[in-house]
Amino acid sequence: MADRSFLDWPFLAPEHKAHALALDDWAGGLGPVDHHDTDAACRDLVARLGADGWLKPTAVDPADPQPLDVRTLCLSRETLARHDGLADFAFAMQGLGTGALSLFGSARQQTDWLPLTRTGKAIAAFALTEPQSGSDVANSTMTARDDGDSWVLDGEKTWISNGGIADLYTVFARTGEGPGAKGLSAFVVPADTPGLHIAERLETIAPHPLARLRFDGARLPKDVLIGAPGQGFKIAMSVLDVFRTTVAAAALGFARRALDEALVRVRDRSVQGKPLAELQMVQAHIAEMALRVDAAALLVYRAAWTKDSGAPRVTREAAMAKLYATDEAQKVIDAAVQLHGGDGVRSGETVERLYRDIRALRIYEGASDVQKVIIARASLDAMT
């Protein structure tokens, strides 16, 4: 059984523990997820998660708009990731894709979209990255031109999760109120908008629905603007401030599963008549893995608790959690593969899948090196 002692840590309330345990039971009944047809799998997972109420934490309820609970989001991602990477992905993108609407959307935008995404009846996507500006959001070049009673969008977005299956995209484009970060705005764009094209589907080592989007004179009514013109960078960073910590939680879920698999392996596998678990070198690996998991969990739930406690921004805490949890999860999973020997690299083995699943988390929503810059700047600023 997976370690659940962390659910009693002071960062979490009783309702968080109850949520995690109930979701764990639900995810245990998912059955095999088809990782070969990711489009169909993700549509199915979103529908099932929504039908059973598990997507409610991903967005505010327009009828009772309470703040997003980051600890619930993190516990959900950690739990789902421990069971299946695509289940985590399906949950996470509903939150990231509608984060701007939850935090800055108008009452009409929230009413039009959030009841659908919270019940799994619409799939959401977050379109920020461009071919020439990954983590450098301020240098985005896609444009949104004010044309009387319309906005006209032109440009490209790439590496867009749920690209090709989403029903709505949160899109960031340059509206020109100022240079760099000051001239971006955010828009909610229905997938059937004329002029929006799926230019390319992208394949990765851990399959997910990903695409490059092209906007050719995509004309939209004025009410698709989220917040005010020029607020796009602020909106994007506010969304990442919430959801970056949940990426760390997903990495933590992968690491916990790898540790669990390794523990079973070393207990069941014998060398020269003795279980692997009796070898001191193996025990050293297990100790390091367990330490990395708990240290990551402390950073994840500190960041989530800090945000839920009312902190306006947790940029530093979220960056620390994401950097440490994703990098250390990579090490935990690599150790699990090593302890499995040849079976660790056999296609279809759990630890082999985890080895592919973890790598992208050290890149998306701010690569590890970017997180180091954020942490360093925050630390230097604290001294002034």
C-alpha positions as YAML, in Angstrom:
chain: A
units: angstrom
residues:
- id: 1
  name: MET
  ca: [0.00, 0.00, 0.00]
- id: 2
  name: ALA
  ca: [1.25, 3.49, -0.86]
- id: 3
  name: ASP
  ca: [2.40, 5.68, 2.03]
- id: 4
  name: ARG
  ca: [-0.49, 7.86, 3.19]
- id: 5
  name: SER
  ca: [1.04, 9.29, 6.37]
- id: 6
  name: PHE
  ca: [1.58, 12.66, 4.68]
- id: 7
  name: LEU
  ca: [-2.21, 13.13, 4.63]
- id: 8
  name: ASP
  ca: [-1.97, 13.83, 8.37]
- id: 9
  name: TRP
  ca: [0.58, 16.62, 7.97]
- id: 10
  name: PRO
  ca: [-0.52, 20.03, 9.33]
- id: 11
  name: PHE
  ca: [-0.55, 21.50, 5.80]
- id: 12
  name: LEU
  ca: [-3.75, 19.53, 5.10]
- id: 13
  name: ALA
  ca: [-7.24, 19.66, 6.60]
- id: 14
  name: PRO
  ca: [-9.48, 16.62, 7.21]
- id: 15
  name: GLU
  ca: [-11.47, 17.37, 4.06]
- id: 16
  name: HIS
  ca: [-8.27, 17.17, 2.01]
- id: 17
  name: LYS
  ca: [-7.48, 13.73, 3.40]
- id: 18
  name: ALA
  ca: [-11.02, 12.54, 2.70]
- id: 19
  name: HIS
  ca: [-10.80, 13.84, -0.88]
- id: 20
  name: ALA
  ca: [-7.46, 12.12, -1.52]
- id: 21
  name: LEU
  ca: [-8.60, 8.78, -0.13]
- id: 22
  name: ALA
  ca: [-11.87, 8.83, -2.08]
- id: 23
  name: LEU
  ca: [-10.14, 9.76, -5.33]
- id: 24
  name: ASP
  ca: [-7.54, 7.05, -4.75]
- id: 25
  name: ASP
  ca: [-10.33, 4.48, -4.45]
- id: 26
  name: TRP
  ca: [-11.99, 5.82, -7.62]
- id: 27
  name: ALA
  ca: [-8.74, 5.81, -9.60]
- id: 28
  name: GLY
  ca: [-8.07, 2.25, -8.49]
- id: 29
  name: GLY
  ca: [-11.16, 1.22, -10.45]
- id: 30
  name: LEU
  ca: [-10.23, 3.00, -13.66]
- id: 31
  name: GLY
  ca: [-8.92, -0.11, -15.34]
- id: 32
  name: PRO
  ca: [-6.28, -0.06, -18.10]
- id: 33
  name: VAL
  ca: [-5.95, 3.23, -19.98]
- id: 34
  name: ASP
  ca: [-5.19, 2.97, -23.71]
- id: 35
  name: HIS
  ca: [-1.99, 4.98, -24.21]
- id: 36
  name: HIS
  ca: [-1.94, 4.23, -27.93]
- id: 37
  name: ASP
  ca: [-5.02, 6.31, -28.79]
- id: 38
  name: THR
  ca: [-4.43, 9.30, -26.55]
- id: 39
  name: ASP
  ca: [-7.18, 11.44, -28.07]
- id: 40
  name: ALA
  ca: [-9.85, 8.86, -27.29]
- id: 41
  name: ALA
  ca: [-8.33, 8.07, -23.89]
- id: 42
  name: CYS
  ca: [-8.29, 11.71, -22.80]
- id: 43
  name: ARG
  ca: [-11.84, 12.35, -24.01]
- id: 44
  name: ASP
  ca: [-12.96, 9.30, -22.05]
- id: 45
  name: LEU
  ca: [-11.03, 10.28, -18.93]
- id: 46
  name: VAL
  ca: [-12.38, 13.85, -18.93]
- id: 47
  name: ALA
  ca: [-15.92, 12.52, -19.33]
- id: 48
  name: ARG
  ca: [-15.49, 9.99, -16.50]
- id: 49
  name: LEU
  ca: [-13.78, 12.43, -14.16]
- id: 50
  name: GLY
  ca: [-16.48, 15.00, -14.85]
- id: 51
  name: ALA
  ca: [-19.41, 12.63, -14.51]
- id: 52
  name: ASP
  ca: [-18.21, 11.51, -11.08]
- id: 53
  name: GLY
  ca: [-17.54, 15.03, -9.83]
- id: 54
  name: TRP
  ca: [-13.74, 14.95, -9.70]
- id: 55
  name: LEU
  ca: [-13.30, 17.94, -12.02]
- id: 56
  name: LYS
  ca: [-15.13, 20.37, -9.74]
- id: 57
  name: PRO
  ca: [-11.91, 21.58, -8.05]
- id: 58
  name: THR
  ca: [-10.39, 22.58, -11.42]
- id: 59
  name: ALA
  ca: [-12.49, 25.74, -11.81]
- id: 60
  name: VAL
  ca: [-14.67, 28.03, -9.75]
- id: 61
  name: ASP
  ca: [-18.40, 27.42, -9.53]
- id: 62
  name: PRO
  ca: [-20.04, 30.44, -11.23]
- id: 63
  name: ALA
  ca: [-22.99, 30.13, -8.83]
- id: 64
  name: ASP
  ca: [-20.68, 30.25, -5.79]
- id: 65
  name: PRO
  ca: [-17.24, 31.46, -6.92]
- id: 66
  name: GLN
  ca: [-14.95, 30.44, -4.05]
- id: 67
  name: PRO
  ca: [-11.16, 30.64, -4.61]
- id: 68
  name: LEU
  ca: [-9.46, 27.63, -6.14]
- id: 69
  name: ASP
  ca: [-8.14, 25.27, -3.46]
- id: 70
  name: VAL
  ca: [-4.56, 24.54, -4.47]
- id: 71
  name: ARG
  ca: [-4.11, 21.74, -1.94]
- id: 72
  name: THR
  ca: [-7.07, 19.87, -3.45]
- id: 73
  name: LEU
  ca: [-5.64, 20.42, -6.93]
- id: 74
  name: CYS
  ca: [-2.26, 19.09, -5.80]
- id: 75
  name: LEU
  ca: [-3.70, 16.07, -4.01]
- id: 76
  name: SER
  ca: [-5.79, 15.28, -7.07]
- id: 77
  name: ARG
  ca: [-2.83, 15.43, -9.42]
- id: 78
  name: GLU
  ca: [-0.56, 13.46, -7.11]
- id: 79
  name: THR
  ca: [-3.17, 10.74, -6.68]
- id: 80
  name: LEU
  ca: [-4.07, 10.47, -10.36]
- id: 81
  name: ALA
  ca: [-0.42, 10.57, -11.47]
- id: 82
  name: ARG
  ca: [0.37, 7.67, -9.15]
- id: 83
  name: HIS
  ca: [-2.29, 5.64, -10.99]
- id: 84
  name: ASP
  ca: [-1.87, 6.83, -14.59]
- id: 85
  name: GLY
  ca: [-0.16, 9.73, -16.30]
- id: 86
  name: LEU
  ca: [-2.98, 10.37, -18.77]
- id: 87
  name: ALA
  ca: [-5.53, 10.51, -15.95]
- id: 88
  name: ASP
  ca: [-3.44, 13.23, -14.34]
- id: 89
  name: PHE
  ca: [-3.08, 15.02, -17.68]
- id: 90
  name: ALA
  ca: [-6.84, 14.97, -18.33]
- id: 91
  name: PHE
  ca: [-7.54, 16.46, -14.90]
- id: 92
  name: ALA
  ca: [-4.74, 19.02, -14.99]
- id: 93
  name: MET
  ca: [-5.59, 20.54, -18.36]
- id: 94
  name: GLN
  ca: [-9.18, 21.23, -17.32]
- id: 95
  name: GLY
  ca: [-7.73, 23.45, -14.59]
- id: 96
  name: LEU
  ca: [-4.89, 25.06, -16.52]
- id: 97
  name: GLY
  ca: [-7.08, 25.62, -19.57]
- id: 98
  name: THR
  ca: [-9.72, 27.49, -17.56]
- id: 99
  name: GLY
  ca: [-7.47, 29.05, -14.94]
- id: 100
  name: ALA
  ca: [-7.70, 32.49, -16.56]
- id: 101
  name: LEU
  ca: [-11.50, 32.28, -16.54]
- id: 102
  name: SER
  ca: [-11.57, 31.22, -12.89]
- id: 103
  name: LEU
  ca: [-9.27, 34.07, -11.85]
- id: 104
  name: PHE
  ca: [-10.17, 36.89, -14.26]
- id: 105
  name: GLY
  ca: [-13.14, 35.83, -16.39]
- id: 106
  name: SER
  ca: [-16.35, 37.84, -16.61]
- id: 107
  name: ALA
  ca: [-19.54, 36.44, -15.12]
- id: 108
  name: ARG
  ca: [-20.78, 35.58, -18.60]
- id: 109
  name: GLN
  ca: [-17.53, 33.85, -19.60]
- id: 110
  name: GLN
  ca: [-17.59, 31.79, -16.44]
- id: 111
  name: THR
  ca: [-21.25, 30.89, -16.86]
- id: 112
  name: ASP
  ca: [-20.78, 29.94, -20.52]
- id: 113
  name: TRP
  ca: [-17.79, 27.66, -20.04]
- id: 114
  name: LEU
  ca: [-17.04, 26.55, -16.49]
- id: 115
  name: PRO
  ca: [-20.16, 24.44, -15.88]
- id: 116
  name: LEU
  ca: [-19.16, 22.50, -19.01]
- id: 117
  name: THR
  ca: [-15.50, 21.98, -18.11]
- id: 118
  name: ARG
  ca: [-16.28, 21.14, -14.47]
- id: 119
  name: THR
  ca: [-18.58, 18.32, -15.59]
- id: 120
  name: GLY
  ca: [-16.37, 17.00, -18.37]
- id: 121
  name: LYS
  ca: [-18.69, 18.16, -21.16]
- id: 122
  name: ALA
  ca: [-16.06, 20.46, -22.68]
- id: 123
  name: ILE
  ca: [-12.28, 20.06, -22.89]
- id: 124
  name: ALA
  ca: [-10.02, 23.03, -22.18]
- id: 125
  name: ALA
  ca: [-6.54, 24.07, -23.37]
- id: 126
  name: PHE
  ca: [-3.99, 26.76, -22.49]
- id: 127
  name: ALA
  ca: [-2.30, 28.32, -25.53]
- id: 128
  name: LEU
  ca: [0.71, 30.36, -24.43]
- id: 129
  name: THR
  ca: [3.88, 28.90, -25.98]
- id: 130
  name: GLU
  ca: [5.05, 30.02, -29.43]
- id: 131
  name: PRO
  ca: [7.66, 28.57, -31.79]
- id: 132
  name: GLN
  ca: [10.19, 31.30, -30.99]
- id: 133
  name: SER
  ca: [9.20, 32.04, -27.38]
- id: 134
  name: GLY
  ca: [8.84, 29.16, -24.99]
- id: 135
  name: SER
  ca: [9.52, 30.34, -21.46]
- id: 136
  name: ASP
  ca: [10.06, 33.92, -22.71]
- id: 137
  name: VAL
  ca: [6.38, 34.86, -22.68]
- id: 138
  name: ALA
  ca: [7.07, 38.60, -22.92]
- id: 139
  name: ASN
  ca: [8.43, 38.09, -26.45]
- id: 140
  name: SER
  ca: [5.26, 36.49, -27.82]
- id: 141
  name: THR
  ca: [4.54, 37.67, -31.35]
- id: 142
  name: MET
  ca: [1.02, 36.41, -32.08]
- id: 143
  name: THR
  ca: [-1.28, 39.41, -32.56]
- id: 144
  name: ALA
  ca: [-4.87, 40.29, -31.76]
- id: 145
  name: ARG
  ca: [-6.03, 43.31, -33.75]
- id: 146
  name: ASP
  ca: [-8.88, 45.50, -32.58]
- id: 147
  name: ASP
  ca: [-11.21, 45.76, -35.58]
- id: 148
  name: GLY
  ca: [-14.26, 47.68, -34.47]
- id: 149
  name: ASP
  ca: [-16.68, 45.14, -33.03]
- id: 150
  name: SER
  ca: [-14.20, 42.25, -33.35]
- id: 151
  name: TRP
  ca: [-10.78, 40.96, -32.44]
- id: 152
  name: VAL
  ca: [-8.77, 39.43, -35.28]
- id: 153
  name: LEU
  ca: [-6.12, 36.89, -34.24]
- id: 154
  name: ASP
  ca: [-3.07, 36.00, -36.35]
- id: 155
  name: GLY
  ca: [-0.06, 33.85, -35.51]
- id: 156
  name: GLU
  ca: [0.95, 30.49, -34.12]
- id: 157
  name: LYS
  ca: [1.03, 28.61, -30.84]
- id: 158
  name: THR
  ca: [2.86, 25.34, -30.31]
- id: 159
  name: TRP
  ca: [3.20, 22.48, -27.82]
- id: 160
  name: ILE
  ca: [-0.41, 23.10, -26.86]
- id: 161
  name: SER
  ca: [-1.75, 20.32, -24.64]
- id: 162
  name: ASN
  ca: [-5.19, 19.11, -25.72]
- id: 163
  name: GLY
  ca: [-4.52, 20.73, -29.08]
- id: 164
  name: GLY
  ca: [-6.83, 19.05, -31.56]
- id: 165
  name: ILE
  ca: [-9.36, 17.77, -29.01]
- id: 166
  name: ALA
  ca: [-10.12, 20.91, -26.98]
- id: 167
  name: ASP
  ca: [-13.45, 22.74, -27.16]
- id: 168
  name: LEU
  ca: [-11.99, 26.01, -25.92]
- id: 169
  name: TYR
  ca: [-8.53, 27.57, -25.85]
- id: 170
  name: THR
  ca: [-7.24, 30.30, -23.56]
- id: 171
  name: VAL
  ca: [-5.04, 32.22, -26.00]
- id: 172
  name: PHE
  ca: [-2.50, 34.96, -25.31]
- id: 173
  name: ALA
  ca: [-1.74, 37.48, -28.05]
- id: 174
  name: ARG
  ca: [-0.09, 40.86, -28.51]
- id: 175
  name: THR
  ca: [-2.52, 43.80, -28.50]
- id: 176
  name: GLY
  ca: [0.17, 46.48, -28.29]
- id: 177
  name: GLU
  ca: [-0.64, 48.50, -25.18]
- id: 178
  name: GLY
  ca: [3.09, 48.61, -24.46]
- id: 179
  name: PRO
  ca: [6.37, 46.83, -25.19]
- id: 180
  name: GLY
  ca: [7.13, 43.30, -24.07]
- id: 181
  name: ALA
  ca: [4.99, 41.99, -21.25]
- id: 182
  name: LYS
  ca: [2.87, 45.14, -21.16]
- id: 183
  name: GLY
  ca: [1.32, 44.52, -24.57]
- id: 184
  name: LEU
  ca: [-0.28, 41.09, -24.16]
- id: 185
  name: SER
  ca: [-3.94, 40.21, -23.68]
- id: 186
  name: ALA
  ca: [-5.85, 36.99, -23.01]
- id: 187
  name: PHE
  ca: [-8.81, 35.58, -24.94]
- id: 188
  name: VAL
  ca: [-11.17, 32.63, -24.67]
- id: 189
  name: VAL
  ca: [-11.39, 31.10, -28.15]
- id: 190
  name: PRO
  ca: [-13.91, 28.37, -29.11]
- id: 191
  name: ALA
  ca: [-12.30, 25.54, -31.05]
- id: 192
  name: ASP
  ca: [-14.71, 25.94, -33.98]
- id: 193
  name: THR
  ca: [-13.67, 29.55, -34.65]
- id: 194
  name: PRO
  ca: [-13.13, 30.09, -38.41]
- id: 195
  name: GLY
  ca: [-9.46, 30.78, -39.03]
- id: 196
  name: LEU
  ca: [-8.24, 28.54, -36.20]
- id: 197
  name: HIS
  ca: [-6.41, 25.54, -37.65]
- id: 198
  name: ILE
  ca: [-4.64, 22.52, -36.20]
- id: 199
  name: ALA
  ca: [-1.42, 22.98, -38.17]
- id: 200
  name: GLU
  ca: [0.41, 19.94, -36.82]
- id: 201
  name: ARG
  ca: [-0.05, 17.15, -34.29]
- id: 202
  name: LEU
  ca: [3.05, 16.60, -32.16]
- id: 203
  name: GLU
  ca: [4.34, 13.25, -30.90]
- id: 204
  name: THR
  ca: [6.41, 12.88, -27.73]
- id: 205
  name: ILE
  ca: [8.08, 10.08, -25.76]
- id: 206
  name: ALA
  ca: [5.09, 10.00, -23.40]
- id: 207
  name: PRO
  ca: [2.10, 10.36, -25.76]
- id: 208
  name: HIS
  ca: [-0.38, 13.16, -25.06]
- id: 209
  name: PRO
  ca: [-2.70, 15.17, -27.30]
- id: 210
  name: LEU
  ca: [-0.40, 17.99, -28.44]
- id: 211
  name: ALA
  ca: [-0.58, 20.33, -31.41]
- id: 212
  name: ARG
  ca: [0.69, 23.41, -33.16]
- id: 213
  name: LEU
  ca: [-2.13, 25.91, -33.74]
- id: 214
  name: ARG
  ca: [-2.32, 28.47, -36.53]
- id: 215
  name: PHE
  ca: [-4.58, 31.52, -36.48]
- id: 216
  name: ASP
  ca: [-5.30, 33.06, -39.90]
- id: 217
  name: GLY
  ca: [-7.51, 36.11, -39.44]
- id: 218
  name: ALA
  ca: [-9.57, 34.37, -36.77]
- id: 219
  name: ARG
  ca: [-12.35, 36.87, -36.06]
- id: 220
  name: LEU
  ca: [-13.98, 36.88, -32.64]
- id: 221
  name: PRO
  ca: [-16.49, 39.10, -30.82]
- id: 222
  name: LYS
  ca: [-15.19, 41.64, -28.33]
- id: 223
  name: ASP
  ca: [-16.50, 39.74, -25.33]
- id: 224
  name: VAL
  ca: [-13.87, 36.98, -25.70]
- id: 225
  name: LEU
  ca: [-11.30, 39.27, -24.05]
- id: 226
  name: ILE
  ca: [-10.43, 38.00, -20.56]
- id: 227
  name: GLY
  ca: [-9.85, 40.85, -18.13]
- id: 228
  name: ALA
  ca: [-8.61, 44.13, -19.64]
- id: 229
  name: PRO
  ca: [-6.39, 44.80, -22.66]
- id: 230
  name: GLY
  ca: [-2.72, 44.57, -21.69]
- id: 231
  name: GLN
  ca: [-3.37, 42.27, -18.72]
- id: 232
  name: GLY
  ca: [-2.36, 39.10, -20.54]
- id: 233
  name: PHE
  ca: [1.07, 38.69, -18.95]
- id: 234
  name: LYS
  ca: [-0.35, 39.26, -15.47]
- id: 235
  name: ILE
  ca: [-3.12, 36.74, -16.17]
- id: 236
  name: ALA
  ca: [-0.70, 34.12, -17.50]
- id: 237
  name: MET
  ca: [1.64, 34.48, -14.53]
- id: 238
  name: SER
  ca: [-1.26, 34.36, -12.06]
- id: 239
  name: VAL
  ca: [-2.49, 31.12, -13.62]
- id: 240
  name: LEU
  ca: [0.99, 29.60, -13.52]
- id: 241
  name: ASP
  ca: [1.37, 30.79, -9.92]
- id: 242
  name: VAL
  ca: [-1.50, 28.44, -9.04]
- id: 243
  name: PHE
  ca: [-0.89, 25.53, -11.39]
- id: 244
  name: ARG
  ca: [2.92, 25.35, -11.35]
- id: 245
  name: THR
  ca: [2.73, 23.83, -7.86]
- id: 246
  name: THR
  ca: [0.39, 21.16, -9.21]
- id: 247
  name: VAL
  ca: [3.03, 20.11, -11.75]
- id: 248
  name: ALA
  ca: [5.28, 19.40, -8.78]
- id: 249
  name: ALA
  ca: [2.46, 17.36, -7.25]
- id: 250
  name: ALA
  ca: [2.15, 15.26, -10.41]
- id: 251
  name: ALA
  ca: [5.90, 14.60, -10.32]
- id: 252
  name: LEU
  ca: [5.49, 13.58, -6.69]
- id: 253
  name: GLY
  ca: [2.79, 11.12, -7.71]
- id: 254
  name: PHE
  ca: [5.07, 9.57, -10.31]
- id: 255
  name: ALA
  ca: [7.88, 9.34, -7.75]
- id: 256
  name: ARG
  ca: [5.65, 7.69, -5.14]
- id: 257
  name: ARG
  ca: [4.57, 5.07, -7.67]
- id: 258
  name: ALA
  ca: [8.20, 4.41, -8.62]
- id: 259
  name: LEU
  ca: [9.15, 3.97, -4.97]
- id: 260
  name: ASP
  ca: [6.24, 1.60, -4.42]
- id: 261
  name: GLU
  ca: [7.23, -0.47, -7.46]
- id: 262
  name: ALA
  ca: [10.84, -0.57, -6.27]
- id: 263
  name: LEU
  ca: [9.84, -1.72, -2.78]
- id: 264
  name: VAL
  ca: [7.85, -4.62, -4.20]
- id: 265
  name: ARG
  ca: [10.70, -5.53, -6.54]
- id: 266
  name: VAL
  ca: [13.45, -5.66, -3.92]
- id: 267
  name: ARG
  ca: [11.30, -7.67, -1.52]
- id: 268
  name: ASP
  ca: [10.27, -10.22, -4.14]
- id: 269
  name: ARG
  ca: [13.51, -10.53, -6.14]
- id: 270
  name: SER
  ca: [16.36, -12.65, -4.77]
- id: 271
  name: VAL
  ca: [20.07, -12.73, -5.55]
- id: 272
  name: GLN
  ca: [22.14, -15.71, -4.39]
- id: 273
  name: GLY
  ca: [19.29, -16.91, -2.22]
- id: 274
  name: LYS
  ca: [18.66, -13.57, -0.47]
- id: 275
  name: PRO
  ca: [16.09, -10.85, -1.20]
- id: 276
  name: LEU
  ca: [17.53, -7.75, -2.87]
- id: 277
  name: ALA
  ca: [16.17, -5.79, 0.08]
- id: 278
  name: GLU
  ca: [18.83, -7.29, 2.33]
- id: 279
  name: LEU
  ca: [21.70, -5.80, 0.33]
- id: 280
  name: GLN
  ca: [23.07, -2.61, 1.87]
- id: 281
  name: MET
  ca: [23.56, -0.97, -1.53]
- id: 282
  name: VAL
  ca: [19.90, -1.57, -2.36]
- id: 283
  name: GLN
  ca: [18.87, -0.22, 1.03]
- id: 284
  name: ALA
  ca: [20.88, 2.93, 0.28]
- id: 285
  name: HIS
  ca: [18.94, 3.41, -2.97]
- id: 286
  name: ILE
  ca: [15.62, 2.94, -1.16]
- id: 287
  name: ALA
  ca: [16.62, 5.40, 1.59]
- id: 288
  name: GLU
  ca: [17.58, 8.06, -0.96]
- id: 289
  name: MET
  ca: [14.35, 7.54, -2.89]
- id: 290
  name: ALA
  ca: [12.20, 7.82, 0.24]
- id: 291
  name: LEU
  ca: [14.05, 10.97, 1.33]
- id: 292
  name: ARG
  ca: [13.57, 12.62, -2.05]
- id: 293
  name: VAL
  ca: [9.85, 11.81, -2.05]
- id: 294
  name: ASP
  ca: [9.23, 13.28, 1.41]
- id: 295
  name: ALA
  ca: [11.35, 16.37, 0.79]
- id: 296
  name: ALA
  ca: [9.46, 17.04, -2.44]
- id: 297
  name: ALA
  ca: [6.13, 16.56, -0.68]
- id: 298
  name: LEU
  ca: [7.07, 19.12, 1.97]
- id: 299
  name: LEU
  ca: [7.86, 21.72, -0.68]
- id: 300
  name: VAL
  ca: [4.71, 20.95, -2.68]
- id: 301
  name: TYR
  ca: [2.30, 21.23, 0.22]
- id: 302
  name: ARG
  ca: [4.07, 24.22, 1.74]
- id: 303
  name: ALA
  ca: [3.54, 26.11, -1.53]
- id: 304
  name: ALA
  ca: [-0.09, 24.96, -1.80]
- id: 305
  name: TRP
  ca: [-0.84, 25.79, 1.85]
- id: 306
  name: THR
  ca: [0.77, 29.22, 1.50]
- id: 307
  name: LYS
  ca: [-1.42, 30.05, -1.51]
- id: 308
  name: ASP
  ca: [-4.58, 28.74, 0.16]
- id: 309
  name: SER
  ca: [-3.75, 30.78, 3.27]
- id: 310
  name: GLY
  ca: [-4.18, 33.99, 1.31]
- id: 311
  name: ALA
  ca: [-0.77, 34.82, -0.13]
- id: 312
  name: PRO
  ca: [-1.35, 36.95, -3.26]
- id: 313
  name: ARG
  ca: [1.59, 35.30, -5.03]
- id: 314
  name: VAL
  ca: [3.69, 32.21, -4.31]
- id: 315
  name: THR
  ca: [6.08, 32.54, -7.24]
- id: 316
  name: ARG
  ca: [9.15, 31.61, -5.18]
- id: 317
  name: GLU
  ca: [7.50, 28.76, -3.30]
- id: 318
  name: ALA
  ca: [5.94, 27.32, -6.46]
- id: 319
  name: ALA
  ca: [9.24, 27.54, -8.34]
- id: 320
  name: MET
  ca: [11.05, 25.72, -5.53]
- id: 321
  name: ALA
  ca: [8.41, 23.00, -5.44]
- id: 322
  name: LYS
  ca: [8.41, 22.49, -9.20]
- id: 323
  name: LEU
  ca: [12.18, 22.53, -9.56]
- id: 324
  name: TYR
  ca: [12.86, 20.12, -6.71]
- id: 325
  name: ALA
  ca: [9.94, 17.76, -7.16]
- id: 326
  name: THR
  ca: [10.42, 17.28, -10.90]
- id: 327
  name: ASP
  ca: [14.20, 16.93, -10.79]
- id: 328
  name: GLU
  ca: [14.15, 14.57, -7.80]
- id: 329
  name: ALA
  ca: [11.29, 12.50, -9.23]
- id: 330
  name: GLN
  ca: [13.51, 11.90, -12.26]
- id: 331
  name: LYS
  ca: [16.19, 10.50, -9.90]
- id: 332
  name: VAL
  ca: [13.70, 8.36, -7.97]
- id: 333
  name: ILE
  ca: [12.31, 6.86, -11.16]
- id: 334
  name: ASP
  ca: [15.77, 6.25, -12.60]
- id: 335
  name: ALA
  ca: [16.70, 4.37, -9.41]
- id: 336
  name: ALA
  ca: [13.52, 2.30, -9.70]
- id: 337
  name: VAL
  ca: [14.42, 1.38, -13.28]
- id: 338
  name: GLN
  ca: [17.91, 0.38, -12.12]
- id: 339
  name: LEU
  ca: [16.55, -1.82, -9.35]
- id: 340
  name: HIS
  ca: [14.31, -3.59, -11.87]
- id: 341
  name: GLY
  ca: [17.29, -4.54, -14.02]
- id: 342
  name: GLY
  ca: [16.37, -5.60, -17.54]
- id: 343
  name: ASP
  ca: [12.67, -5.48, -16.73]
- id: 344
  name: GLY
  ca: [13.05, -1.77, -16.01]
- id: 345
  name: VAL
  ca: [13.51, -0.97, -19.68]
- id: 346
  name: ARG
  ca: [11.01, -3.49, -21.01]
- id: 347
  name: SER
  ca: [8.28, -1.69, -22.96]
- id: 348
  name: GLY
  ca: [5.02, -1.68, -21.04]
- id: 349
  name: GLU
  ca: [6.52, -2.05, -17.56]
- id: 350
  name: THR
  ca: [5.26, 0.49, -15.04]
- id: 351
  name: VAL
  ca: [8.70, 1.95, -14.28]
- id: 352
  name: GLU
  ca: [9.49, 2.19, -18.00]
- id: 353
  name: ARG
  ca: [6.31, 4.21, -18.51]
- id: 354
  name: LEU
  ca: [7.14, 6.42, -15.53]
- id: 355
  name: TYR
  ca: [10.61, 7.02, -16.98]
- id: 356
  name: ARG
  ca: [9.00, 8.49, -20.10]
- id: 357
  name: ASP
  ca: [6.21, 10.29, -18.22]
- id: 358
  name: ILE
  ca: [8.45, 12.30, -15.90]
- id: 359
  name: ARG
  ca: [10.77, 13.93, -18.42]
- id: 360
  name: ALA
  ca: [8.38, 16.53, -19.82]
- id: 361
  name: LEU
  ca: [7.51, 17.86, -16.36]
- id: 362
  name: ARG
  ca: [11.01, 19.31, -16.07]
- id: 363
  name: ILE
  ca: [10.28, 21.43, -19.16]
- id: 364
  name: TYR
  ca: [6.65, 22.54, -19.35]
- id: 365
  name: GLU
  ca: [5.22, 25.43, -17.31]
- id: 366
  name: GLY
  ca: [8.76, 26.73, -16.91]
- id: 367
  name: ALA
  ca: [11.84, 24.58, -17.41]
- id: 368
  name: SER
  ca: [14.09, 23.72, -14.46]
- id: 369
  name: ASP
  ca: [16.69, 26.35, -15.38]
- id: 370
  name: VAL
  ca: [13.97, 29.00, -15.55]
- id: 371
  name: GLN
  ca: [12.84, 28.02, -12.05]
- id: 372
  name: LYS
  ca: [16.40, 28.55, -10.82]
- id: 373
  name: VAL
  ca: [16.38, 32.07, -12.23]
- id: 374
  name: ILE
  ca: [13.03, 32.78, -10.54]
- id: 375
  name: ILE
  ca: [14.28, 31.49, -7.19]
- id: 376
  name: ALA
  ca: [17.55, 33.41, -7.42]
- id: 377
  name: ARG
  ca: [15.82, 36.68, -8.30]
- id: 378
  name: ALA
  ca: [13.31, 36.26, -5.48]
- id: 379
  name: SER
  ca: [16.12, 35.55, -3.02]
- id: 380
  name: LEU
  ca: [18.09, 38.60, -4.18]
- id: 381
  name: ASP
  ca: [15.01, 40.82, -4.06]
- id: 382
  name: ALA
  ca: [14.37, 39.73, -0.47]
- id: 383
  name: MET
  ca: [17.73, 41.26, 0.51]
- id: 384
  name: THR
  ca: [16.90, 44.72, -0.86]
...
